[in-house]
């Protein structure tokens, strides 16, 4: 999994995620927390457009990331979610836990149709 900080504006961070979403916490520290540091309290837009696959450790990573951002009083929005991630989250009945958006405008201001909280 490759994470890239796309923008760091006041109150908002955009992160691009690419490749296979997998995370082994016993081997590595959390790359998103390293990238964001104290910025977890912001709106975090996680662009998943370039994700090619996700495994159970990647699902666990998304859940713990969501929890960490929520505990810091931030907000996580998954943007441009590919079919492989949608399928995995729906299969595990986790899709409704995440706020999602198709584009940047709706990610910043999700409407009830795009918001799945």
KOLGU-4560 file (N, C-alpha, C; in nm, 3 decimals, padded with zeros to 5 digits):
<recs>
<n_xx: 00.085 n_yy: -00.116 n_zz: 00.000 ca_xx: 00.000 ca_yy: 00.000 ca_zz: 00.000 c_xx: 00.089 c_yy: 00.123 c_zz: 00.000 mol: A seq: 1 type: UNK>
<n_xx: 00.056 n_yy: 00.215 n_zz: -00.087 ca_xx: 00.131 ca_yy: 00.340 ca_zz: -00.094 c_xx: 00.037 c_yy: 00.455 c_zz: -00.060 mol: A seq: 2 type: UNK>
<n_xx: 00.079 n_yy: 00.539 n_zz: 00.034 ca_xx: 00.002 ca_yy: 00.656 ca_zz: 00.073 c_xx: 00.079 c_yy: 00.781 c_zz: 00.034 mol: A seq: 3 type: UNK>
<n_xx: 00.007 n_yy: 00.878 n_zz: -00.023 ca_xx: 00.069 ca_yy: 01.004 ca_zz: -00.065 c_xx: -00.016 c_yy: 01.120 c_zz: -00.015 mol: A seq: 4 type: UNK>
<n_xx: 00.047 n_yy: 01.215 n_zz: 00.052 ca_xx: -00.023 ca_yy: 01.335 ca_zz: 00.095 c_xx: -00.040 c_yy: 01.426 c_zz: -00.027 mol: A seq: 5 type: UNK>
<n_xx: -00.163 n_yy: 01.444 n_zz: -00.070 ca_xx: -00.193 ca_yy: 01.524 ca_zz: -00.189 c_xx: -00.205 c_yy: 01.672 c_zz: -00.153 mol: A seq: 6 type: UNK>
<n_xx: -00.278 n_yy: 01.700 n_zz: -00.045 ca_xx: -00.290 ca_yy: 01.840 ca_zz: -00.001 c_xx: -00.308 c_yy: 01.844 c_zz: 00.149 mol: A seq: 7 type: UNK>
<n_xx: -00.263 n_yy: 01.954 n_zz: 00.205 ca_xx: -00.270 ca_yy: 01.976 ca_zz: 00.349 c_xx: -00.317 c_yy: 02.118 c_zz: 00.371 mol: A seq: 8 type: UNK>
<n_xx: -00.449 n_yy: 02.136 n_zz: 00.367 ca_xx: -00.507 ca_yy: 02.269 ca_zz: 00.384 c_xx: -00.559 c_yy: 02.283 c_zz: 00.526 mol: A seq: 9 type: UNK>
<n_xx: -00.599 n_yy: 02.403 n_zz: 00.561 ca_xx: -00.654 ca_yy: 02.428 ca_zz: 00.693 c_xx: -00.781 c_yy: 02.343 c_zz: 00.710 mol: A seq: 10 type: UNK>
<n_xx: -00.779 n_yy: 02.257 n_zz: 00.809 ca_xx: -00.896 ca_yy: 02.176 ca_zz: 00.839 c_xx: -00.918 c_yy: 02.055 c_zz: 00.751 mol: A seq: 11 type: UNK>
<n_xx: -00.829 n_yy: 02.030 n_zz: 00.655 ca_xx: -00.852 ca_yy: 01.921 ca_zz: 00.560 c_xx: -00.721 c_yy: 01.864 c_zz: 00.507 mol: A seq: 12 type: UNK>
<n_xx: -00.714 n_yy: 01.733 n_zz: 00.497 ca_xx: -00.601 ca_yy: 01.664 ca_zz: 00.434 c_xx: -00.654 c_yy: 01.568 c_zz: 00.329 mol: A seq: 13 type: UNK>
<n_xx: -00.588 n_yy: 01.564 n_zz: 00.214 ca_xx: -00.623 ca_yy: 01.468 ca_zz: 00.110 c_xx: -00.508 c_yy: 01.369 c_zz: 00.096 mol: A seq: 14 type: UNK>
<n_xx: -00.543 n_yy: 01.242 n_zz: 00.106 ca_xx: -00.446 ca_yy: 01.134 ca_zz: 00.097 c_xx: -00.486 c_yy: 01.042 c_zz: -00.018 mol: A seq: 15 type: UNK>
<n_xx: -00.392 n_yy: 01.009 n_zz: -00.104 ca_xx: -00.416 ca_yy: 00.911 ca_zz: -00.210 c_xx: -00.359 c_yy: 00.777 c_zz: -00.166 mol: A seq: 16 type: UNK>
<n_xx: -00.437 n_yy: 00.673 n_zz: -00.188 ca_xx: -00.396 ca_yy: 00.537 ca_zz: -00.154 c_xx: -00.386 c_yy: 00.459 c_zz: -00.284 mol: A seq: 17 type: UNK>
<n_xx: -00.280 n_yy: 00.382 n_zz: -00.301 ca_xx: -00.261 ca_yy: 00.305 ca_zz: -00.425 c_xx: -00.212 c_yy: 00.165 c_zz: -00.394 mol: A seq: 18 type: UNK>
<n_xx: -00.242 n_yy: 00.075 n_zz: -00.485 ca_xx: -00.193 ca_yy: -00.062 ca_zz: -00.474 c_xx: -00.283 c_yy: -00.151 c_zz: -00.390 mol: A seq: 19 type: UNK>
<n_xx: -00.222 n_yy: -00.252 n_zz: -00.330 ca_xx: -00.293 ca_yy: -00.347 ca_zz: -00.246 c_xx: -00.302 c_yy: -00.291 c_zz: -00.105 mol: A seq: 20 type: UNK>
<n_xx: -00.424 n_yy: -00.278 n_zz: -00.053 ca_xx: -00.441 ca_yy: -00.228 ca_zz: 00.083 c_xx: -00.428 c_yy: -00.345 c_zz: 00.178 mol: A seq: 21 type: UNK>
<n_xx: -00.317 n_yy: -00.347 n_zz: 00.246 ca_xx: -00.286 ca_yy: -00.449 ca_zz: 00.344 c_xx: -00.203 c_yy: -00.385 c_zz: 00.453 mol: A seq: 22 type: UNK>
<n_xx: -00.215 n_yy: -00.435 n_zz: 00.573 ca_xx: -00.140 ca_yy: -00.375 ca_zz: 00.684 c_xx: -00.116 c_yy: -00.482 c_zz: 00.789 mol: A seq: 23 type: UNK>
<n_xx: 00.008 n_yy: -00.494 n_zz: 00.830 ca_xx: 00.045 ca_yy: -00.591 ca_zz: 00.933 c_xx: 00.101 c_yy: -00.513 c_zz: 01.051 mol: A seq: 24 type: UNK>
<n_xx: 00.013 n_yy: -00.481 n_zz: 01.150 ca_xx: 00.055 ca_yy: -00.394 ca_zz: 01.261 c_xx: 00.171 c_yy: -00.448 c_zz: 01.344 mol: A seq: 25 type: UNK>
<n_xx: 00.191 n_yy: -00.578 n_zz: 01.345 ca_xx: 00.303 ca_yy: -00.632 ca_zz: 01.424 c_xx: 00.437 c_yy: -00.612 c_zz: 01.355 mol: A seq: 26 type: UNK>
<n_xx: 00.436 n_yy: -00.577 n_zz: 01.227 ca_xx: 00.560 ca_yy: -00.556 ca_zz: 01.153 c_xx: 00.590 c_yy: -00.409 c_zz: 01.127 mol: A seq: 27 type: UNK>
<n_xx: 00.489 n_yy: -00.329 n_zz: 01.107 ca_xx: 00.509 ca_yy: -00.189 ca_zz: 01.068 c_xx: 00.421 c_yy: -00.098 c_zz: 01.153 mol: A seq: 28 type: UNK>
<n_xx: 00.463 n_yy: 00.027 n_zz: 01.166 ca_xx: 00.374 ca_yy: 00.124 ca_zz: 01.229 c_xx: 00.271 c_yy: 00.168 c_zz: 01.125 mol: A seq: 29 type: UNK>
<n_xx: 00.167 n_yy: 00.234 n_zz: 01.169 ca_xx: 00.060 ca_yy: 00.275 ca_zz: 01.079 c_xx: 00.110 c_yy: 00.388 c_zz: 00.988 mol: A seq: 30 type: UNK>
<n_xx: 00.114 n_yy: 00.365 n_zz: 00.859 ca_xx: 00.167 ca_yy: 00.467 ca_zz: 00.767 c_xx: 00.081 c_yy: 00.593 c_zz: 00.760 mol: A seq: 31 type: UNK>
<n_xx: -00.050 n_yy: 00.580 n_zz: 00.778 ca_xx: -00.136 ca_yy: 00.697 ca_zz: 00.772 c_xx: -00.114 c_yy: 00.787 c_zz: 00.894 mol: A seq: 32 type: UNK>
<n_xx: -00.101 n_yy: 00.726 n_zz: 01.011 ca_xx: -00.076 ca_yy: 00.806 ca_zz: 01.132 c_xx: 00.061 c_yy: 00.872 c_zz: 01.125 mol: A seq: 33 type: UNK>
<n_xx: 00.158 n_yy: 00.806 n_zz: 01.065 ca_xx: 00.290 ca_yy: 00.869 ca_zz: 01.046 c_xx: 00.278 c_yy: 00.988 c_zz: 00.951 mol: A seq: 34 type: UNK>
<n_xx: 00.200 n_yy: 00.972 n_zz: 00.845 ca_xx: 00.183 ca_yy: 01.076 ca_zz: 00.745 c_xx: 00.106 c_yy: 01.195 c_zz: 00.801 mol: A seq: 35 type: UNK>
<n_xx: 00.001 n_yy: 01.169 n_zz: 00.879 ca_xx: -00.085 ca_yy: 01.276 ca_zz: 00.928 c_xx: -00.040 c_yy: 01.336 c_zz: 01.060 mol: A seq: 36 type: UNK>
<n_xx: 00.019 n_yy: 01.256 n_zz: 01.147 ca_xx: 00.059 ca_yy: 01.307 ca_zz: 01.278 c_xx: -00.059 c_yy: 01.361 c_zz: 01.355 mol: A seq: 37 type: UNK>
<n_xx: -00.051 n_yy: 01.485 n_zz: 01.397 ca_xx: -00.157 ca_yy: 01.549 ca_zz: 01.477 c_xx: -00.276 c_yy: 01.594 c_zz: 01.392 mol: A seq: 38 type: UNK>
<n_xx: -00.270 n_yy: 01.573 n_zz: 01.263 ca_xx: -00.378 ca_yy: 01.621 ca_zz: 01.175 c_xx: -00.496 c_yy: 01.526 c_zz: 01.169 mol: A seq: 39 type: UNK>
<n_xx: -00.503 n_yy: 01.426 n_zz: 01.255 ca_xx: -00.616 ca_yy: 01.333 ca_zz: 01.257 c_xx: -00.746 c_yy: 01.403 c_zz: 01.293 mol: A seq: 40 type: UNK>
<n_xx: -00.738 n_yy: 01.520 n_zz: 01.355 ca_xx: -00.858 ca_yy: 01.593 ca_zz: 01.397 c_xx: -00.922 c_yy: 01.671 c_zz: 01.282 mol: A seq: 41 type: UNK>
<n_xx: -00.870 n_yy: 01.657 n_zz: 01.165 ca_xx: -00.924 ca_yy: 01.729 ca_zz: 01.049 c_xx: -01.018 c_yy: 01.640 c_zz: 00.969 mol: A seq: 42 type: UNK>
<n_xx: -01.071 n_yy: 01.698 n_zz: 00.862 ca_xx: -01.141 ca_yy: 01.619 ca_zz: 00.761 c_xx: -01.032 c_yy: 01.548 c_zz: 00.682 mol: A seq: 43 type: UNK>
<n_xx: -01.036 n_yy: 01.416 n_zz: 00.681 ca_xx: -00.938 ca_yy: 01.336 ca_zz: 00.608 c_xx: -01.008 c_yy: 01.273 c_zz: 00.489 mol: A seq: 44 type: UNK>
<n_xx: -00.969 n_yy: 01.316 n_zz: 00.370 ca_xx: -01.025 ca_yy: 01.262 ca_zz: 00.246 c_xx: -00.929 c_yy: 01.155 c_zz: 00.195 mol: A seq: 45 type: UNK>
<n_xx: -00.970 n_yy: 01.030 n_zz: 00.202 ca_xx: -00.886 ca_yy: 00.919 ca_zz: 00.162 c_xx: -00.931 c_yy: 00.871 c_zz: 00.024 mol: A seq: 46 type: UNK>
<n_xx: -00.853 n_yy: 00.907 n_zz: -00.078 ca_xx: -00.884 ca_yy: 00.872 ca_zz: -00.216 c_xx: -00.836 c_yy: 00.730 c_zz: -00.244 mol: A seq: 47 type: UNK>
<n_xx: -00.931 n_yy: 00.642 n_zz: -00.276 ca_xx: -00.901 ca_yy: 00.501 ca_zz: -00.299 c_xx: -00.904 c_yy: 00.462 c_zz: -00.446 mol: A seq: 48 type: UNK>
<n_xx: -00.908 n_yy: 00.558 n_zz: -00.536 ca_xx: -00.924 ca_yy: 00.531 ca_zz: -00.679 c_xx: -00.819 c_yy: 00.436 c_zz: -00.734 mol: A seq: 49 type: UNK>
<n_xx: -00.696 n_yy: 00.442 n_zz: -00.684 ca_xx: -00.587 ca_yy: 00.359 ca_zz: -00.739 c_xx: -00.565 c_yy: 00.230 c_zz: -00.660 mol: A seq: 50 type: UNK>
<n_xx: -00.659 n_yy: 00.195 n_zz: -00.573 ca_xx: -00.648 ca_yy: 00.070 ca_zz: -00.497 c_xx: -00.684 c_yy: -00.047 c_zz: -00.589 mol: A seq: 51 type: UNK>
<n_xx: -00.600 n_yy: -00.149 n_zz: -00.588 ca_xx: -00.622 ca_yy: -00.265 ca_zz: -00.675 c_xx: -00.682 c_yy: -00.384 c_zz: -00.602 mol: A seq: 52 type: UNK>
<n_xx: -00.660 n_yy: -00.393 n_zz: -00.470 ca_xx: -00.719 ca_yy: -00.500 ca_zz: -00.391 c_xx: -00.711 c_yy: -00.464 c_zz: -00.243 mol: A seq: 53 type: UNK>
<n_xx: -00.787 n_yy: -00.537 n_zz: -00.163 ca_xx: -00.785 ca_yy: -00.517 ca_zz: -00.018 c_xx: -00.802 c_yy: -00.654 c_zz: 00.047 mol: A seq: 54 type: UNK>
<n_xx: -00.728 n_yy: -00.677 n_zz: 00.155 ca_xx: -00.742 ca_yy: -00.804 ca_zz: 00.227 c_xx: -00.797 c_yy: -00.774 c_zz: 00.366 mol: A seq: 55 type: UNK>
<n_xx: -00.808 n_yy: -00.878 n_zz: 00.450 ca_xx: -00.867 ca_yy: -00.860 ca_zz: 00.582 c_xx: -00.786 c_yy: -00.764 c_zz: 00.669 mol: A seq: 56 type: UNK>
<n_xx: -00.654 n_yy: -00.764 n_zz: 00.654 ca_xx: -00.573 ca_yy: -00.671 ca_zz: 00.732 c_xx: -00.595 c_yy: -00.527 c_zz: 00.683 mol: A seq: 57 type: UNK>
<n_xx: -00.624 n_yy: -00.510 n_zz: 00.554 ca_xx: -00.656 ca_yy: -00.378 ca_zz: 00.500 c_xx: -00.790 c_yy: -00.328 c_zz: 00.551 mol: A seq: 58 type: UNK>
<n_xx: -00.887 n_yy: -00.419 n_zz: 00.562 ca_xx: -01.017 ca_yy: -00.384 ca_zz: 00.620 c_xx: -00.998 c_yy: -00.341 c_zz: 00.766 mol: A seq: 59 type: UNK>
<n_xx: -00.919 n_yy: -00.419 n_zz: 00.838 ca_xx: -00.891 ca_yy: -00.385 ca_zz: 00.979 c_xx: -00.823 c_yy: -00.249 c_zz: 00.987 mol: A seq: 60 type: UNK>
<n_xx: -00.730 n_yy: -00.221 n_zz: 00.895 ca_xx: -00.663 ca_yy: -00.092 ca_zz: 00.892 c_xx: -00.763 c_yy: 00.022 c_zz: 00.869 mol: A seq: 61 type: UNK>
<n_xx: -00.856 n_yy: 00.004 n_zz: 00.775 ca_xx: -00.958 ca_yy: 00.106 ca_zz: 00.751 c_xx: -01.042 c_yy: 00.131 c_zz: 00.877 mol: A seq: 62 type: UNK>
<n_xx: -01.079 n_yy: 00.022 n_zz: 00.946 ca_xx: -01.159 ca_yy: 00.036 ca_zz: 01.067 c_xx: -01.084 c_yy: 00.108 c_zz: 01.179 mol: A seq: 63 type: UNK>
<n_xx: -00.957 n_yy: 00.072 n_zz: 01.199 ca_xx: -00.880 ca_yy: 00.138 ca_zz: 01.305 c_xx: -00.847 c_yy: 00.282 c_zz: 01.268 mol: A seq: 64 type: UNK>
<n_xx: -00.829 n_yy: 00.309 n_zz: 01.140 ca_xx: -00.807 ca_yy: 00.446 ca_zz: 01.093 c_xx: -00.932 c_yy: 00.530 c_zz: 01.119 mol: A seq: 65 type: UNK>
<n_xx: -01.048 n_yy: 00.475 n_zz: 01.085 ca_xx: -01.175 ca_yy: 00.544 ca_zz: 01.109 c_xx: -01.190 c_yy: 00.574 c_zz: 01.258 mol: A seq: 66 type: UNK>
<n_xx: -01.160 n_yy: 00.476 n_zz: 01.341 ca_xx: -01.173 ca_yy: 00.493 ca_zz: 01.486 c_xx: -01.076 c_yy: 00.600 c_zz: 01.538 mol: A seq: 67 type: UNK>
<n_xx: -00.952 n_yy: 00.598 n_zz: 01.494 ca_xx: -00.852 ca_yy: 00.695 ca_zz: 01.540 c_xx: -00.892 c_yy: 00.837 c_zz: 01.501 mol: A seq: 68 type: UNK>
<n_xx: -00.939 n_yy: 00.854 n_zz: 01.379 ca_xx: -00.981 ca_yy: 00.987 ca_zz: 01.332 c_xx: -01.103 c_yy: 01.033 c_zz: 01.411 mol: A seq: 69 type: UNK>
<n_xx: -01.198 n_yy: 00.943 n_zz: 01.433 ca_xx: -01.317 ca_yy: 00.976 ca_zz: 01.510 c_xx: -01.280 c_yy: 01.016 c_zz: 01.654 mol: A seq: 70 type: UNK>
<n_xx: -01.190 n_yy: 00.942 n_zz: 01.717 ca_xx: -01.148 ca_yy: 00.973 ca_zz: 01.854 c_xx: -01.075 c_yy: 01.107 c_zz: 01.862 mol: A seq: 71 type: UNK>
<n_xx: -01.012 n_yy: 01.148 n_zz: 01.753 ca_xx: -00.944 ca_yy: 01.278 ca_zz: 01.749 c_xx: -01.040 c_yy: 01.390 c_zz: 01.708 mol: A seq: 72 type: UNK>
<n_xx: -01.169 n_yy: 01.357 n_zz: 01.695 ca_xx: -01.274 ca_yy: 01.451 ca_zz: 01.655 c_xx: -01.257 c_yy: 01.497 c_zz: 01.511 mol: A seq: 73 type: UNK>
<n_xx: -01.199 n_yy: 01.412 n_zz: 01.429 ca_xx: -01.188 ca_yy: 01.439 ca_zz: 01.287 c_xx: -01.298 c_yy: 01.364 c_zz: 01.213 mol: A seq: 74 type: UNK>
<n_xx: -01.290 n_yy: 01.366 n_zz: 01.081 ca_xx: -01.390 ca_yy: 01.299 ca_zz: 00.999 c_xx: -01.319 c_yy: 01.234 c_zz: 00.881 mol: A seq: 75 type: UNK>
<n_xx: -01.347 n_yy: 01.107 n_zz: 00.859 ca_xx: -01.289 ca_yy: 01.032 ca_zz: 00.748 c_xx: -01.393 c_yy: 01.017 c_zz: 00.639 mol: A seq: 76 type: UNK>
<n_xx: -01.355 n_yy: 01.051 n_zz: 00.515 ca_xx: -01.441 ca_yy: 01.029 ca_zz: 00.400 c_xx: -01.361 c_yy: 00.948 c_zz: 00.299 mol: A seq: 77 type: UNK>
<n_xx: -01.415 n_yy: 00.833 n_zz: 00.259 ca_xx: -01.353 ca_yy: 00.751 ca_zz: 00.155 c_xx: -01.402 c_yy: 00.803 c_zz: 00.021 mol: A seq: 78 type: UNK>
<n_xx: -01.309 n_yy: 00.834 n_zz: -00.066 ca_xx: -01.342 ca_yy: 00.894 ca_zz: -00.195 c_xx: -01.304 c_yy: 00.800 c_zz: -00.308 mol: A seq: 79 type: UNK>
<n_xx: -01.385 n_yy: 00.796 n_zz: -00.413 ca_xx: -01.360 ca_yy: 00.714 ca_zz: -00.533 c_xx: -01.329 c_yy: 00.570 c_zz: -00.494 mol: A seq: 80 type: UNK>
<n_xx: -01.421 n_yy: 00.510 n_zz: -00.421 ca_xx: -01.402 ca_yy: 00.375 ca_zz: -00.371 c_xx: -01.418 c_yy: 00.275 c_zz: -00.485 mol: A seq: 81 type: UNK>
<n_xx: -01.315 n_yy: 00.193 n_zz: -00.511 ca_xx: -01.322 ca_yy: 00.097 ca_zz: -00.621 c_xx: -01.412 c_yy: -00.022 c_zz: -00.586 mol: A seq: 82 type: UNK>
<n_xx: -01.461 n_yy: -00.092 n_zz: -00.688 ca_xx: -01.551 ca_yy: -00.206 ca_zz: -00.665 c_xx: -01.496 c_yy: -00.313 c_zz: -00.570 mol: A seq: 83 type: UNK>
<n_xx: -01.366 n_yy: -00.338 n_zz: -00.572 ca_xx: -01.310 ca_yy: -00.442 ca_zz: -00.484 c_xx: -01.325 c_yy: -00.405 c_zz: -00.337 mol: A seq: 84 type: UNK>
<n_xx: -01.312 n_yy: -00.277 n_zz: -00.304 ca_xx: -01.327 ca_yy: -00.232 ca_zz: -00.165 c_xx: -01.475 c_yy: -00.230 c_zz: -00.127 mol: A seq: 85 type: UNK>
<n_xx: -01.560 n_yy: -00.183 n_zz: -00.217 ca_xx: -01.704 ca_yy: -00.184 ca_zz: -00.192 c_xx: -01.751 c_yy: -00.326 c_zz: -00.164 mol: A seq: 86 type: UNK>
<n_xx: -01.710 n_yy: -00.420 n_zz: -00.249 ca_xx: -01.752 ca_yy: -00.559 ca_zz: -00.233 c_xx: -01.707 c_yy: -00.617 c_zz: -00.099 mol: A seq: 87 type: UNK>
<n_xx: -01.583 n_yy: -00.591 n_zz: -00.061 ca_xx: -01.531 ca_yy: -00.644 ca_zz: 00.065 c_xx: -01.605 c_yy: -00.585 c_zz: 00.184 mol: A seq: 88 type: UNK>
<n_xx: -01.627 n_yy: -00.454 n_zz: 00.184 ca_xx: -01.697 ca_yy: -00.390 ca_zz: 00.295 c_xx: -01.842 c_yy: -00.435 c_zz: 00.302 mol: A seq: 89 type: UNK>
<n_xx: -01.907 n_yy: -00.452 n_zz: 00.188 ca_xx: -02.046 ca_yy: -00.500 ca_zz: 00.189 c_xx: -02.055 c_yy: -00.645 c_zz: 00.234 mol: A seq: 90 type: UNK>
<n_xx: -01.962 n_yy: -00.727 n_zz: 00.190 ca_xx: -01.961 ca_yy: -00.868 ca_zz: 00.229 c_xx: -01.952 c_yy: -00.882 c_zz: 00.381 mol: A seq: 91 type: UNK>
<n_xx: -01.875 n_yy: -00.795 n_zz: 00.442 ca_xx: -01.855 ca_yy: -00.799 ca_zz: 00.587 c_xx: -01.956 c_yy: -00.712 c_zz: 00.663 mol: A seq: 92 type: UNK>
<n_xx: -02.052 n_yy: -00.657 n_zz: 00.590 ca_xx: -02.156 ca_yy: -00.571 ca_zz: 00.648 c_xx: -02.096 c_yy: -00.449 c_zz: 00.718 mol: A seq: 93 type: UNK>
<n_xx: -01.990 n_yy: -00.392 n_zz: 00.659 ca_xx: -01.922 ca_yy: -00.276 ca_zz: 00.716 c_xx: -01.940 c_yy: -00.149 c_zz: 00.632 mol: A seq: 94 type: UNK>
<n_xx: -01.999 n_yy: -00.162 n_zz: 00.515 ca_xx: -02.012 ca_yy: -00.050 ca_zz: 00.422 c_xx: -02.080 c_yy: 00.070 c_zz: 00.489 mol: A seq: 95 type: UNK>
<n_xx: -02.182 n_yy: 00.045 n_zz: 00.568 ca_xx: -02.259 ca_yy: 00.155 ca_zz: 00.628 c_xx: -02.180 c_yy: 00.232 c_zz: 00.735 mol: A seq: 96 type: UNK>
<n_xx: -02.068 n_yy: 00.180 n_zz: 00.780 ca_xx: -01.987 ca_yy: 00.250 ca_zz: 00.881 c_xx: -01.909 c_yy: 00.367 c_zz: 00.823 mol: A seq: 97 type: UNK>
<n_xx: -01.890 n_yy: 00.369 n_zz: 00.692 ca_xx: -01.803 ca_yy: 00.468 ca_zz: 00.629 c_xx: -01.882 c_yy: 00.573 c_zz: 00.552 mol: A seq: 98 type: UNK>
<n_xx: -01.834 n_yy: 00.695 n_zz: 00.560 ca_xx: -01.885 ca_yy: 00.802 ca_zz: 00.476 c_xx: -01.807 c_yy: 00.795 c_zz: 00.345 mol: A seq: 99 type: UNK>
<n_xx: -01.878 n_yy: 00.795 n_zz: 00.234 ca_xx: -01.814 ca_yy: 00.783 ca_zz: 00.103 c_xx: -01.860 c_yy: 00.895 c_zz: 00.011 mol: A seq: 100 type: UNK>
<n_xx: -01.780 n_yy: 00.922 n_zz: -00.090 ca_xx: -01.813 ca_yy: 01.024 ca_zz: -00.188 c_xx: -01.745 c_yy: 00.990 c_zz: -00.320 mol: A seq: 101 type: UNK>
<n_xx: -01.810 n_yy: 01.029 n_zz: -00.429 ca_xx: -01.754 ca_yy: 01.002 ca_zz: -00.562 c_xx: -01.655 c_yy: 01.108 c_zz: -00.606 mol: A seq: 102 type: UNK>
<n_xx: -01.673 n_yy: 01.231 n_zz: -00.559 ca_xx: -01.586 ca_yy: 01.340 ca_zz: -00.604 c_xx: -01.550 c_yy: 01.431 c_zz: -00.488 mol: A seq: 103 type: UNK>
<n_xx: -01.461 n_yy: 01.524 n_zz: -00.514 ca_xx: -01.409 ca_yy: 01.612 ca_zz: -00.409 c_xx: -01.517 c_yy: 01.700 c_zz: -00.348 mol: A seq: 104 type: UNK>
<n_xx: -01.605 n_yy: 01.753 n_zz: -00.431 ca_xx: -01.710 ca_yy: 01.841 ca_zz: -00.379 c_xx: -01.803 c_yy: 01.769 c_zz: -00.283 mol: A seq: 105 type: UNK>
<n_xx: -01.846 n_yy: 01.650 n_zz: -00.321 ca_xx: -01.936 ca_yy: 01.576 ca_zz: -00.232 c_xx: -01.860 c_yy: 01.517 c_zz: -00.113 mol: A seq: 106 type: UNK>
<n_xx: -01.729 n_yy: 01.500 n_zz: -00.123 ca_xx: -01.650 ca_yy: 01.453 ca_zz: -00.009 c_xx: -01.643 c_yy: 01.560 c_zz: 00.099 mol: A seq: 107 type: UNK>
<n_xx: -01.636 n_yy: 01.684 n_zz: 00.056 ca_xx: -01.628 ca_yy: 01.794 ca_zz: 00.152 c_xx: -01.763 c_yy: 01.822 c_zz: 00.217 mol: A seq: 108 type: UNK>
<n_xx: -01.870 n_yy: 01.801 n_zz: 00.143 ca_xx: -02.006 ca_yy: 01.828 ca_zz: 00.193 c_xx: -02.097 c_yy: 01.713 c_zz: 00.155 mol: A seq: 109 type: UNK>
<n_xx: -02.085 n_yy: 01.600 n_zz: 00.223 ca_xx: -02.166 ca_yy: 01.484 ca_zz: 00.184 c_xx: -02.315 c_yy: 01.510 c_zz: 00.207 mol: A seq: 110 type: UNK>
<n_xx: -02.394 n_yy: 01.470 n_zz: 00.111 ca_xx: -02.540 ca_yy: 01.476 ca_zz: 00.123 c_xx: -02.585 c_yy: 01.343 c_zz: 00.180 mol: A seq: 111 type: UNK>
<n_xx: -02.710 n_yy: 01.335 n_zz: 00.224 ca_xx: -02.757 ca_yy: 01.207 ca_zz: 00.278 c_xx: -02.739 c_yy: 01.089 c_zz: 00.182 mol: A seq: 112 type: UNK>
<n_xx: -02.743 n_yy: 01.113 n_zz: 00.052 ca_xx: -02.725 ca_yy: 01.004 ca_zz: -00.045 c_xx: -02.583 c_yy: 00.948 c_zz: -00.041 mol: A seq: 113 type: UNK>
<n_xx: -02.482 n_yy: 01.035 n_zz: -00.025 ca_xx: -02.345 ca_yy: 00.991 ca_zz: -00.023 c_xx: -02.296 c_yy: 00.952 c_zz: 00.117 mol: A seq: 114 type: UNK>
<n_xx: -02.364 n_yy: 00.999 n_zz: 00.219 ca_xx: -02.319 ca_yy: 00.975 ca_zz: 00.355 c_xx: -02.374 c_yy: 00.843 c_zz: 00.406 mol: A seq: 115 type: UNK>
<n_xx: -02.286 n_yy: 00.755 n_zz: 00.448 ca_xx: -02.325 ca_yy: 00.622 ca_zz: 00.496 c_xx: -02.276 c_yy: 00.603 c_zz: 00.638 mol: A seq: 116 type: UNK>
<n_xx: -02.329 n_yy: 00.683 n_zz: 00.730 ca_xx: -02.284 ca_yy: 00.673 ca_zz: 00.869 c_xx: -02.395 c_yy: 00.614 c_zz: 00.953 mol: A seq: 117 type: UNK>
</recs>
